[in-house]
Amino acid sequence: MVKNSFISVISQKQKEEKRGSVEFQVFSFTNKIRRLTSHLELHRKDYLSQRGLRKILGKRQRLLAYLSKKNRVRYKELIGQLDIREPKTH
């Protein structure tokens, strides 16, 4: 498992100040998702980890939906920083 590929966008000081913010929660869920994904590439039959991954994905999805409703600018900045979703093309 490669730990250097995980994102370290937020500094230590910001972590202590903004642990409850939606951005920080999405950031930490994204790190957990990437860590679990790399784990599941090695251990395909680890069904408990698959379940945990699905739960975390759902939580992140709900937080992102909340943020997109409340503040579209912060949502787009966060999506750009974390490189989560593909831009929609019509």
Secondary structure, 3 states (H helix, E strand, C coil): CCCCCCCCCCCHHHHHHCCCCHHHHHHHHHHHHHHHHHHHHHCCCCHHHHHHHHHHHHHHHHHHHHHHHHCHHHHHHHHHHHCCCCCCCC
